């Protein structure tokens, strides 16, 4: 049997969920006020996802705005019995991938000398905060950051990543390995600088 406080929290969660369902129902009817409420309520969350895949904050903001345009255009297809955040996250990630593809057409990524190095320490950055991880990831080349984020954070396979980014599966593996290798080098360097700034070293 649930405790008194658990019952109270369950009631609060149900109230919040029903409130969100009502906002979504109104968004399906193109109600501008409800669209504004939904945008403001989930803007911060969407931006936190977009910043993982976009180094520049302005680019991430563009992705968020583009994502919400898609949300409002497709919201009638959303199943209100499922978590809205998961649906929104998928849209933000797909929007980031679309932008990456557009940039990729005008860029050249070196896929030569693709030698895979065995990954000896997959949890090297597991003790970092989200902000610290983001700062480290932003020091990776765009392609490495994208592959690392899709593989390590979203759980996509190399086959799926290759399809999404229009790159060979072998290249996805190489970019992941290179990203991890660089992160391992940045990891101690980052903390040397951080500790020095705090006067700890």
Secondary structure, DSSP 8 states (H G I E B T S, - for coil): ---HHHHHHHHHHHHHHHHHHHHHHHHHTT-HHHHHHHHHHHHHHHHHHHHHH-SSHHHHHHHHHHHHHHHHHHGGG--TTS-HHHHHHHHHHHHHHHHHHHHHTT-----SS------S-TTTTTTS-HHHHHHHHTTS-HHHHHHHIIIIIT---HHHHHHHHT--HHHHHHHHHHHHHHHHHHHHHHHHHHHHHTT--
